[in-house]
Amino acid sequence: MLFKLTAIAGALAAVASAHMTIINPCPRFSAWCTSEPAALPAGASYDYNIKSPIDPASDVLCKSNTPWPQPVATWTAGQEVTVDFLKNNAAHGGGHAQFSVSYDGGKTFVVVYEVLRYLFFNGPTTSNNPEVLSYTFTLPADLPNSDSVVFAWSWVNAVGNREFYMNCADVAITGSTSTSYTGKQMVIANHNGYPTIPEFNNDYDTGISYYENAATITVSPSGSSSGGDGTVYSSAAASEVYSTAVEDYATTPEAADAESTPVAPPVGHAGQDASSDAATDEVAVSSAPAAEPTPVAEYTTAADSSDESSAACVHGTYACSADGAGYNVCVWGTWSNVIGCPSRTVCKPLNNSIVCDWA
């Protein structure tokens, strides 16, 4: 059977929650986009962990340096564009975000729009529940034409572990006569070799000077750039599957109060994002099991099938694997490989849903 995958609450810790990702334009190899992109490049796999922050051990900020075979969107310089985010995910109290473009394959980025202090919200908050999931802004009229522009969303969260989030989408820019564009260089923080912006603790000017005083950089379709602070981001080959297949989860206290919480196993996931002093890399579960799981939010639309391994499926649906060790995700009519449940948990049906629950 196929079910909606729901989050659960446990007695050992706060509800776990996934992070954020854009869904339009479609990031590289995302399984969550609003429309079906071109076929994956040879050897590439969907990135089921795209909502997680950039791996501290990686210098590949786009998570993959391999582009989609063709642009996922065509934008016109000087016109409005809209960027949409996946609902039911953890917004970590907001923070600073930039929307940037690169004309050299992701080595240098120049900012075209930014949302400082309150990303996902309308003002100060410690909530994990986003209020704003779509941003519309006008592209600069002097962005040069190119069919190989890398568009990036980057984010420094206000609450929780000090992390840096970034998604990259491949777009085309048309309608311009300009040969170059000059603007702020994209800020990187909370990553190897870059400044650390601490938790905001209700001070939403925290780290704002890095954005206000960013160097100016000029980029062009030829791939050349000038100015900036000399930073050139990695262009080394990257694995097409970023990190592990299992989602990275947040355990912020405010997640327990969220009315809509995304796909998440019970606490005990070895790679969880510990956002409170009480959290550790792996919460011991040798004591009494958690209370009976409580569904808190539906995540996807589902359909029924008697053979999940071979039957056609509806995009965004989930199914427990035959042995219960994990679950499959339907991505554009094709089932993923099994994504394992966290240690000591199994995939189970629950009230027309599925959960990774204590074994």
Secondary structure per residue as TSV (DSSP state, phi and psi in degrees):
chain	resnum	aa	ss	phi	psi
A	1	M	-	360.0	150.5
A	2	L	-	-105.3	145.5
A	3	F	B	-139.5	170.6
A	4	K	E	-81.4	137.6
A	5	L	E	-92.0	126.9
A	6	T	-	-119.6	158.5
A	7	A	-	-80.3	163.5
A	8	I	-	-133.5	157.8
A	9	A	-	-110.3	142.6
A	10	G	-	-127.6	165.1
A	11	A	S	-80.9	-17.4
A	12	L	S	-80.4	-26.3
A	13	A	S	-163.8	178.5
A	14	A	S	-67.0	161.8
A	15	V	-	-58.8	137.1
A	16	A	-	-82.9	155.8
A	17	S	B	-151.9	142.3
A	18	A	-	-77.9	-179.6
A	19	H	-	-101.3	-145.3
A	20	M	-	-124.1	154.3
A	21	T	-	-154.9	152.3
A	22	I	E	-80.2	150.9
A	23	I	E	-121.7	-10.7
A	24	N	E	-151.1	118.0
A	25	P	S	-68.5	160.0
A	26	C	-	-72.0	118.4
A	27	P	-	-67.3	163.3
A	28	R	T	-55.9	116.7
A	29	F	T	65.2	22.7
A	30	S	B	-71.8	143.9
A	31	A	S	-93.9	2.7
A	32	W	-	-116.0	14.0
A	33	C	-	-70.3	158.7
A	34	T	S	-76.6	-21.1
A	35	S	S	-139.1	153.4
A	36	E	-	-72.3	121.8
A	37	P	-	-80.0	-178.5
A	38	A	S	-62.9	163.8
A	39	A	-	-57.9	148.6
A	40	L	-	-62.2	147.5
A	41	P	-	-61.5	156.3
A	42	A	T	-55.0	130.9
A	43	G	T	84.6	-6.4
A	44	A	-	-88.5	158.2
A	45	S	-	-131.9	156.0
A	46	Y	-	-64.4	145.1
A	47	D	B	-98.2	98.5
A	48	Y	T	-80.7	-3.6
A	49	N	T	-111.4	21.5
A	50	I	T	-66.6	-18.5
A	51	K	T	-76.9	-11.2
A	52	S	S	-79.7	158.9
A	53	P	-	-67.1	167.8
A	54	I	-	-62.7	131.8
A	55	D	-	-59.7	123.8
A	56	P	T	-57.9	-22.6
A	57	A	T	-85.7	-2.4
A	58	S	-	-114.6	142.4
A	59	D	-	-101.5	5.8
A	60	V	-	-91.0	93.4
A	61	L	T	-68.3	-27.2
A	62	C	T	-82.0	0.7
A	63	K	S	69.6	-25.8
A	64	S	-	-148.1	139.5
A	65	N	S	-94.4	3.2
A	66	T	-	-90.4	122.6
A	67	P	-	-79.7	165.2
A	68	W	-	-59.1	151.5
A	69	P	S	-60.1	-24.5
A	70	Q	S	-148.8	158.5
A	71	P	-	-57.8	143.1
A	72	V	S	-88.3	-10.0
A	73	A	E	-155.7	150.1
A	74	T	E	-119.0	119.6
A	75	W	E	-113.5	153.5
A	76	T	E	-108.6	126.2
A	77	A	T	-55.1	136.5
A	78	G	T	85.6	-2.5
A	79	Q	S	-107.8	162.9
A	80	E	E	-74.3	144.1
A	81	V	E	-132.3	158.2
A	82	T	E	-124.2	134.5
A	83	V	E	-114.1	125.4
A	84	D	E	-111.9	148.0
A	85	F	E	-116.4	154.3
A	86	L	-	-70.2	133.0
A	87	K	S	-78.4	170.5
A	88	N	S	60.7	43.9
A	89	N	S	-134.0	171.1
A	90	A	-	-86.5	121.2
A	91	A	-	-96.8	-2.4
A	92	H	T	48.7	39.9
A	93	G	T	72.8	11.0
A	94	G	-	92.7	-142.9
A	95	G	E	129.2	-165.7
A	96	H	E	-99.7	135.4
A	97	A	E	-138.0	151.6
A	98	Q	E	-133.8	149.4
A	99	F	E	-116.7	121.5
A	100	S	E	-134.1	166.1
A	101	V	E	-132.0	152.2
A	102	S	E	-129.5	138.8
A	103	Y	S	-110.6	6.9
A	104	D	S	-125.0	32.6
A	105	G	S	78.4	14.1
A	106	G	S	101.8	14.4
A	107	K	S	-83.7	-35.7
A	108	T	S	-135.0	143.7
A	109	F	-	-128.3	141.2
A	110	V	E	-120.3	138.8
A	111	V	E	-79.0	136.8
A	112	V	E	-114.2	-15.0
A	113	Y	E	-166.5	148.5
A	114	E	E	-144.1	150.7
A	115	V	E	-125.3	105.6
A	116	L	-	-99.9	146.8
A	117	R	S	80.3	-56.1
A	118	Y	B	-120.5	36.7
A	119	L	T	-51.0	135.5
A	120	F	T	75.5	-2.3
A	121	F	S	-135.5	169.9
A	122	N	S	-102.5	6.0
A	123	G	S	170.9	-172.7
A	124	P	-	-58.3	141.5
A	125	T	-	-167.0	159.4
A	126	T	-	-114.2	13.2
A	127	S	-	-70.3	153.5
A	128	N	S	-98.5	-6.6
A	129	N	S	-96.3	107.4
A	130	P	-	-65.0	142.8
A	131	E	S	-99.6	-27.6
A	132	V	-	-121.5	122.6
A	133	L	-	-123.2	13.4
A	134	S	E	-150.5	134.6
A	135	Y	E	-127.3	127.8
A	136	T	E	-113.8	130.3
A	137	F	E	-147.8	164.3
A	138	T	E	-96.0	125.6
A	139	L	-	-67.0	144.8
A	140	P	-	-57.4	139.2
A	141	A	T	-69.2	-20.9
A	142	D	T	-100.9	21.7
A	143	L	-	-70.0	126.6
A	144	P	-	-67.0	155.9
A	145	N	-	-70.7	143.3
A	146	S	E	-172.4	146.1
A	147	D	E	-100.0	13.2
A	148	S	E	-138.3	51.6
A	149	V	E	-89.1	135.9
A	150	V	E	-98.0	115.2
A	151	F	E	-95.3	135.2
A	152	A	E	-130.2	138.7
A	153	W	E	-108.1	128.9
A	154	S	E	-129.0	149.6
A	155	W	E	-150.3	134.3
A	156	V	E	-110.9	115.7
A	157	N	E	-74.1	149.4
A	158	A	S	-80.5	-35.8
A	159	V	S	-123.0	138.0
A	160	G	S	108.3	-169.3
A	161	N	S	-51.2	150.1
A	162	R	-	-80.3	107.1
A	163	E	-	-133.6	162.3
A	164	F	E	-128.4	122.9
A	165	Y	E	-107.8	144.4
A	166	M	E	-160.4	133.5
A	167	N	E	-121.7	147.2
A	168	C	E	-125.3	136.2
A	169	A	E	-127.6	146.7
A	170	D	E	-95.8	118.1
A	171	V	E	-129.9	166.1
A	172	A	E	-113.5	143.5
A	173	I	E	-115.7	130.6
A	174	T	E	-129.9	175.6
A	175	G	S	81.6	14.1
A	176	S	-	-117.3	153.0
A	177	T	-	-110.3	1.0
A	178	S	-	-75.0	150.5
A	179	T	S	-107.9	-2.3
A	180	S	-	-161.4	164.7
A	181	Y	E	-139.6	137.0
A	182	T	E	-119.6	130.3
A	183	G	E	-165.2	-169.4
A	184	K	E	-66.4	143.5
A	185	Q	B	-76.8	141.3
A	186	M	-	-61.8	137.5
A	187	V	-	-85.2	135.9
A	188	I	-	-119.4	133.3
A	189	A	-	-147.4	164.3
A	190	N	S	57.0	38.0
A	191	H	S	-143.8	161.8
A	192	N	T	-51.5	125.0
A	193	G	T	80.0	2.1
A	194	Y	S	-117.0	163.7
A	195	P	-	-60.2	152.3
A	196	T	-	-101.7	124.1
A	197	I	-	-97.7	116.5
A	198	P	-	-70.2	171.6
A	199	E	-	-55.4	146.1
A	200	F	-	-72.8	-34.4
A	201	N	T	49.1	46.9
A	202	N	T	72.1	3.6
A	203	D	-	-102.1	96.8
A	204	Y	T	-81.6	4.0
A	205	D	T	-91.1	1.0
A	206	T	T	-57.7	124.8
A	207	G	T	75.2	2.6
A	208	I	H	-65.8	-25.8
A	209	S	H	-64.1	-29.8
A	210	Y	H	-64.2	-32.1
A	211	Y	H	-83.4	-41.0
A	212	E	H	-70.9	-28.8
A	213	N	T	-108.3	20.4
A	214	A	-	-61.7	146.6
A	215	A	-	-65.4	155.9
A	216	T	E	-94.9	138.0
A	217	I	E	-133.6	146.9
A	218	T	E	-115.8	129.5
A	219	V	E	-123.4	159.2
A	220	S	-	-147.1	159.2
A	221	P	T	-62.3	-19.6
A	222	S	T	-70.4	-11.9
A	223	G	S	96.1	-6.8
A	224	S	-	-81.1	152.8
A	225	S	E	-146.4	157.0
A	226	S	E	-145.0	158.2
A	227	G	E	81.5	-152.8
A	228	G	T	73.6	-170.4
A	229	D	T	-103.9	12.1
A	230	G	S	90.7	-3.3
A	231	T	-	-69.0	129.1
A	232	V	-	-125.3	120.2
A	233	Y	-	-77.0	159.7
A	234	S	-	-60.1	139.6
A	235	S	-	-123.4	18.9
A	236	A	S	-69.6	155.1
A	237	A	-	-60.6	141.1
A	238	A	-	-126.3	149.9
A	239	S	-	-61.6	142.1
A	240	E	S	-79.8	-7.2
A	241	V	S	-115.0	110.7
A	242	Y	-	-77.7	127.7
A	243	S	S	56.8	-143.1
A	244	T	-	-97.3	168.2
A	245	A	S	-76.4	-22.4
A	246	V	S	-79.1	137.9
A	247	E	-	-59.9	152.2
A	248	D	-	-93.6	135.5
A	249	Y	-	-119.7	147.1
A	250	A	B	-98.8	152.0
A	251	T	-	-129.2	40.3
A	252	T	-	-66.9	141.7
A	253	P	G	-57.1	-35.8
A	254	E	G	-67.3	-17.2
A	255	A	G	-63.6	-28.6
A	256	A	G	-65.4	-22.2
A	257	D	G	-95.7	-4.3
A	258	A	-	-68.7	138.5
A	259	E	S	-81.0	-24.4
A	260	S	S	-129.9	111.6
A	261	T	-	-122.5	137.4
A	262	P	-	-82.1	-169.6
A	263	V	S	-49.9	126.7
A	264	A	-	-165.7	137.0
A	265	P	-	-83.6	172.3
A	266	P	-	-66.3	159.0
A	267	V	S	-58.9	145.4
A	268	G	-	131.5	-5.7
A	269	H	-	-67.4	124.2
A	270	A	T	-62.8	-23.9
A	271	G	T	-106.0	22.6
A	272	Q	-	-65.6	155.6
A	273	D	B	-88.1	104.6
A	274	A	-	-83.8	105.3
A	275	S	-	-105.3	11.3
A	276	S	S	-136.8	160.1
A	277	D	T	-62.3	-28.1
A	278	A	T	-78.5	-18.4
A	279	A	-	-79.7	149.2
A	280	T	-	-132.0	177.6
A	281	D	S	-61.0	-32.0
A	282	E	S	-147.0	119.6
A	283	V	-	-77.3	127.7
A	284	A	-	-64.7	137.1
A	285	V	-	-124.3	22.2
A	286	S	S	-78.1	-15.3
A	287	S	S	-79.7	-164.5
A	288	A	S	-57.2	142.1
A	289	P	-	-63.2	163.8
A	290	A	-	-66.2	161.3
A	291	A	-	-62.5	164.9
A	292	E	-	-51.4	126.5
A	293	P	-	-56.0	142.1
A	294	T	-	-118.9	116.8
A	295	P	-	-64.1	134.4
A	296	V	-	-119.1	-14.0
A	297	A	-	-165.1	135.4
A	298	E	-	-77.8	143.7
A	299	Y	-	-111.6	-39.5
A	300	T	S	-140.9	162.5
A	301	T	-	-79.5	146.7
A	302	A	-	-132.7	163.9
A	303	A	-	-139.4	169.4
A	304	D	-	-99.8	147.0
A	305	S	-	-155.6	145.6
A	306	S	S	-93.4	-8.1
A	307	D	-	-142.6	87.3
A	308	E	T	-65.2	-26.0
A	309	S	T	-73.0	-25.4
A	310	S	T	-127.3	-20.6
A	311	A	S	-71.3	150.8
A	312	A	-	-62.8	151.2
A	313	C	-	-136.2	165.6
A	314	V	-	-95.8	128.8
A	315	H	T	-51.7	130.2
A	316	G	T	92.9	-0.8
A	317	T	-	-90.2	161.5
A	318	Y	E	-125.9	156.0
A	319	A	E	-150.4	135.6
A	320	C	E	-64.7	143.2
A	321	S	-	-69.0	161.3
A	322	A	T	-58.6	-35.2
A	323	D	T	-92.3	-0.7
A	324	G	S	76.2	2.5
A	325	A	S	-73.8	-14.2
A	326	G	E	-171.5	-156.2
A	327	Y	E	-146.8	161.3
A	328	N	E	-109.7	150.6
A	329	V	E	-117.5	134.2
A	330	C	E	-85.2	120.4
A	331	V	E	-119.3	106.8
A	332	W	T	50.6	49.3
A	333	G	T	86.8	1.9
A	334	T	E	-127.9	133.1
A	335	W	E	-74.3	139.4
A	336	S	-	-72.3	168.2
A	337	N	-	-65.0	163.8
A	338	V	-	-64.1	129.4
A	339	I	E	-99.7	117.7
A	340	G	E	-69.5	142.5
A	341	C	-	-72.8	157.1
A	342	P	-	-59.1	162.6
A	343	S	T	-53.4	136.9
A	344	R	T	68.9	17.7
A	345	T	E	-125.8	159.5
A	346	V	E	-134.3	157.4
A	347	C	E	-81.5	130.3
A	348	K	E	-137.5	149.8
A	349	P	E	-74.1	146.5
A	350	L	-	-154.3	107.2
A	351	N	S	50.1	57.2
A	352	N	S	62.6	28.7
A	353	S	E	-140.5	176.4
A	354	I	E	-130.1	150.0
A	355	V	E	-139.5	154.5
A	356	C	E	-91.3	105.8
A	357	D	E	-117.9	165.7
A	358	W	E	-55.7	139.3
A	359	A	-	-67.0	360.0
